[in-house]
Amino acid sequence: MGFIYREHWSLIVSFLLENYTFVFMDWRDHIEVNEEVLVGKPVIKGTRLSVEHVINLFASGWTEQQILDNYPRLTKNDLQAIFFYIQEGLKDGLMFNKPLRSA
């Protein structure tokens, strides 16, 4: 997973609370990793659009509608799957900054 800056989390959480009613979704139906597409970065299935790029759009202030208008192959479910993907990474501890150890 790409790195997401801490200051972006408040924007992401605010967006989620305002725009989504969550039900369980298997993000794997919408997101894939293929070594031949963007060097294995997670992307929306059938596209070359990375999860990292979409999150950076949200963090930069883009609205859901702006993203959907500019990337017409995306659906609301694709966007929701990104948040489930991130949630799973957080749950597994993959997105936390751990202090470096000194020798």
Stockholm file with secondary structure:
# STOCKHOLM 1.0

chainA/1-103         MGFIYREHWSLIVSFLLENYTFVFMDWRDHIEVNEEVLVGKPVIKGTRLSVEHVINLFASGWTEQQILDNYPRLTKNDLQAIFFYIQEGLKDGLMFNKPLRSA
#=GR chainA/1-103 SS CCCCCHHHHHHHHHHHHHHCCCCCCCGGGTEEECTTSGGGCEEETTSSCBHHHHHHHHHTTCCHHHHHHHSTTCCHHHHHHHHHHHHHHHHTTTTCCCCCCCC
#=GC SS_cons         CCCCCHHHHHHHHHHHHHHCCCCCCCGGGTEEECTTSGGGCEEETTSSCBHHHHHHHHHTTCCHHHHHHHSTTCCHHHHHHHHHHHHHHHHTTTTCCCCCCCC
//
